[in-house]
């Protein structure tokens, strides 16, 4: 196995933290387009639908690649499988349980069978190809089902990724990316007789239901992006980065986003964007470790990025509630009204996300998210450790938590 002992693993990845909120914001825009806040058939609704076709898919793909990158970057020598898994479970389940309960109260309890609700609560829904299951309760949580699988297999994959020779890292990364790019072809040939989504004026019109599940939802398929992130972390850690700067990498990602608005949906999911995303994540990490400050590393973007996981989980519930209120009004909303409701939904989502981050995620991560050997003595004896001198929470101060995966 090639050594990475001298790599700057503990350097804060503030740019990646800020980028997390951009990715979550793209998912929010996607759900604005599909949430019924704009009157169907209007120019505003159609234009928004066209412009945001790539938004949700590129946001999710970013998080999956980032997960593999950050977990590999921050992997600790000799850490046990149980400690790794416990830390990740504490990271995702408290927010998931709270937003699951909120979704059930707001809209889901009346229409969700008890078995489906249990599957969703346990984050097993993405293993089902039935949209009524994998999009049940809080629809956004399907990606957590994938993340949970990634976390479970990460300690098993890490030794294999570490065995890849330094000279072969780019070849393995290229192979992982090429497989992601070929998956839509496999889905098209294997699942061509699958029923299609009905014509509703969305990007899914005519798309194979099982084809979309296979390419977009299925945890084994999305594992490829996670593994690509792991390999890109090793590329940077082992000094094999090609020197691409964040701005050119960001421009490549924007180009891929635009291309994705024109490609068939199964290709938009990840095939056209996975390579630019992997390059962009590695470029940001290289900039952070090299002391080159980016616009994503500022204090505002960092704080928003820290709350991005909570924002991702809560925004769909807020939009669903807003969509119901718009439908109950009895008349199509005007474009200014739709914009106003969307802005209000953004403000409410941010407020709820910050509350979840500060009062649920951070305290529980501080209490249960560290191994006992790393906890301050006061924390083990029941007292509360003083905050860091910088004012940042102990959770936010580590590379693995500050830029941790956010589905």
N, C-alpha and C positions, 0 to 999 in steps of 0.2 A: 504493500500500500504506500502511495506517495504521501509525504508529510506535508501538513499545512500548519505546522506548529507556530510559525512566525507571523501568521496572518493577523490583521487587526480586528479580531472578532468582536471585541467589546466596544468598538467605536459606535456612537449613536448614529442611527440611520434616519435622521430627521427628514430628509427629502422623501424617503419612502413612506414615512409616517404621513406627511402632507399629501403625497400622491394617493394614499388610501381614501382620503375624503373626495378627491376628484373622481376616483372610480365609483365610490358610493353615490356621488352626485349624478353621474351618468346613468346609474341604475334608476335613480329617482326620476330623471327626465324621461326615461323609457316608460316608467309606470304612469307618469303624467299623461303621456300620449295614449296609453291603453286604459286609463282609469275612468273614462267617460266624463272628464271635466270640461272638455271642449265638445261642442255640438257636432255630432257625426255628419260627415258630408260637407262640412264647411271648408273653406280654404285653409283656415288656421289649423283645423284638426288634421286635414290631409297633409299639410306641409310639415306639421310636427311629427306625424307618423313616418313620413319619408326621412326626415332629418335624424330621427332617433332610432332607426332600424339597428344600427350597430352599437347603440349606447349601452343597453343592458348586457349584451353578450360580451363586449370588450371589458366592461367593469368586472363581470364575474371571472372571466379568463385572467384578468390582471390579478385578482385575489388568489386564484389557484396557483399561478406561477409564483406569486409572492410568498405563498405559504411554504412551498418547497425551498425557496431561496432563503428565507429568514430562519426556518428551523434548522437548515444545514449550517448556515452562518453562525448560529448561536449554540450549536450542539456542544454539550459539555462532556469532556472525557470521563469515562467510567460511570456515567449516570445510568441508573437502572431504568428498565422499561416502564416499571410502575411509576417512577417519578415523572418521566416524560409524559406519560398518558394522563396522570393525575393533574399536572399543571395545565394541560390543554383542556381537559374536561372542566376544570374550574373556570377556565377562560370563557367557554362558550355556553355552558348549560345554565348558569344563573340568568343571563339576559334572555336566553331562549325560553326558559320556563316563565319568566315574567311576561314576555311578549306573547307567548302561547296563551296564557291566561287572559291577557287583554284582548286578543283576537277572538277568543271564545266568547267573552262577554259582549264585545261590540257587534259581532256579526256571525261567528262561525258555529256557535253551539246549536242553533236551530237546524242546521243543514248538514252537520258532520256526524256520521255514524260513530259510535263509541270505539269500534275497532280501528277505524281510520285515525281518530283522535289519539289513541294510544301509540299507533305507529309513528305519527307525527311527533308526539311528545318525546319518544325515544330516538328521534332523528334517524329513522329507518325508511322514510318515505321515498327516497330516491332509488331504492331498489325495485320499486314497482313501476311498471310502464303505463299505469293508469293515471291520466291527468287529475282525476278526482282524488287520487291518493298523493301523488308527488307535489301537487299544488294545494293541498288541503290546509285548513286553518290559516296560519300565517304563511302565505305562499313563498315568501322570500327565504324561508328556512330550509327549502330543499337543498340549497348549496351547503348548509351546515351538515346535512346528512352526508354529503361528499367529504367535507372537511373532517368529520368524525372518522370516516374510513381512512383518510390520509394519515391522521394522527395515530391510528391504531397500527398502521403498517410502516410508519416512518422509522421506528427503531430497527425494523427488519430490513428496510431498504438502505439505510445509511451505511452499514458496512459494505454493501455491494457498490454503492456509489463511490465510497472511499477507495475501493480497490481499482477503480478505473485509472489507468496510467495518465499522467499529466499530458503527455503528448497525444492522447486519444480523447481528451475531454470534448473538444469541439466536434469530433466525429460522432460521439455519443449524443451530444446535444442536438446535432443536425439530424440524427436518426430519430430522436424523440419528436422533434418538430415536424419532420417529414411524415411520421406516422399520424400525428394530429391532422396534418393537411390532407392525408389520404382517407381519413375516416368517413367523410361525407360520401365518397365513392363507394366505400364498403356498405354504408347504410343504404344507399340508393339501390344497390344490387341485391342485398340480402333482404331488405324490408320493403321492396317495391309494392307489395300487395297490401301493405298495412293501410287501414282506413286513414283518410286525410282529415285535417281540421276543416271545419265548415267555413264557408265564405262569409266573413264578418268585416272585411275591409282592413284587416291587420296584416302584418308580415307573415303570419302563419297560414294564410289562405292556401289551401291545397297542399300543404306540407304534410308528409307522412307522420302520423302520431308517434308510432314506434321508432321511426327514423329520427325524429327530433329527440325523443327520449334517449336513444342510443348515443347520439352525438353530443347532446347538451346536458342531460340529467344523469346518466348512468355513471356511478362512481368509478367503476373500473376504467371507463373511457377517459374521464377527466383526470384520472391518476397520471396520465401521460404528461399533462401540463405541470402537475406537481413535481414529477421527476425531472422535467426540463428545468424547473426552478432550482432543484437540488444541484443539477449539473452546472448551471450558471453560477451558483454560489461557489462551487469549487473552481470554476474558471477564474473568478475574481480572486479568491483566497490564494490560489496557487500562482498568481501573477501571469495568467495567460490572457488577460483582457486585451482587446484589440485597440484600445485607446479611443473608442467612439465616445463623444461628449454627450451630455444630456440633451442639449438643444437639437442637434441632428437626430438623435434617437427619438425625441418627442415628435419631430416633423415626420419621421418614418411612420410613427404610430398614427398620426393624424391622417396621413395618406392612406394607411390601411383601413382606418375608420371609414373614410370616404368610399374606398373601394368596396367595403362591406355593405354599403347601402345599395349597391348595384348587383351584388352576387346573389345566387340562390341562398335561402335562409340557412341551409345546412352548412354552407361554406362560411357564411357570415359569423356563425357561432364561435369559431375559433381558428379555422383554417387560414384565413387571410390576415389575422392579427397576431397570431401566437409568436411569430418570430420578432416583429417589432416590439411587442410587449416584453419579451425576454431580454432583448437588447436594452430597452429603456430602463428596466429594473436594475440590470447590472451597471448601466451607465450612472444612474443615480447613486447606487451604493459606492461606486468608485469615486464619484465626486465627494460624497460625504467623508469617506475615509482619507481622501486626499486633502481635506480642508477647504474644498472649493464650494462655497455656499451657493445654493440654488434658491429660486423663488419659492419652492415648495417647502423649504426648511425654516421659514419664518415662524414666529411664535403663534400667530393666529392659525396658520395652516397646520402647525403641529398639534395644537389643541383640538382643532376640528378632526384631524386624522385620528387622534386618540379616541374620540367619541364616534368614529365612523362605523364601528361594528354595531353599536347600539342604534345609530341612525339607520343603518341598513335594515335592521330587524324591525324598527318601529315605523318606518315611513310608509310601508304598504298598508298598515292598519289605518293610519291617518288618512291616506288617500282613499281607501275603501269607504271610510266613514264620510269623507267629503263627497265622494261620488254618489253615495246614497242620498245625501242631502240635496245635491244638484238634481238627481232624478225625482226626488219628492216634490221639487218646486213646481212641477207640472208644465214647464216650458223650457225650451232649449236655452242655455245660457248664451249671452253675448260674448264676444272675444274678450273685451275688457273684464267682464265678470269672471271668466275662466282664468285669466291671468291673475286676478286678485285672489281667487280661491286657491290657485296653485302656490302663490307666494305665502298665503296664510298657512297652507299645509306644510310648506318648507319651514316656516318659523316654528310651528307647533312640533314638527318632527325633530328639529334641532333642540328645542327646549326639553322634550322628553328624552332625547338621546343623551344630552348632557346630564340630566337627572339620573338616568340609568348608569352612566359611566361613573359619576361621582358617588352615588349612594348604593349601587349594587356591584358593578364590575370591580371598581378599584378596592373597596373594603374587603371583598371576598378574595381577590387576588393577593392582597396584602396578607390576609390571614392564612389562606390555604394554598396559594399558588407558588410557594417556594418550598424547597426541600428544607428539612429541619436543620441541617448543618449550615444553611445560609441565612436562617432567620436570626435577627438580633436577639440577644439574651433577654431583653425586656419583652419581646413578643412571645417568647416561649414561656415566660413566667406570668403572662396575662396582661402586662402593661402595653401601652401603645407607643411605638417608636416615634421619636420626633421627626418631622418632615425634613427632607434634605435642605441644605442651606440655599440651594438655587430656587426653592419653592416648588420644584417638580415633585410629583408623587413618587414614592418608591417604585410603583409599578411602571411609571413612564420612563424611569431613568435607565432601564436596561435595553440593550439592543434587541433582545428577543421579545420584549414586551412592547417597546416603543414602536417597532415596525413589525409587530406580530401579524400573522395572517388574519385577514378580515374578509370573510366570504361575502 
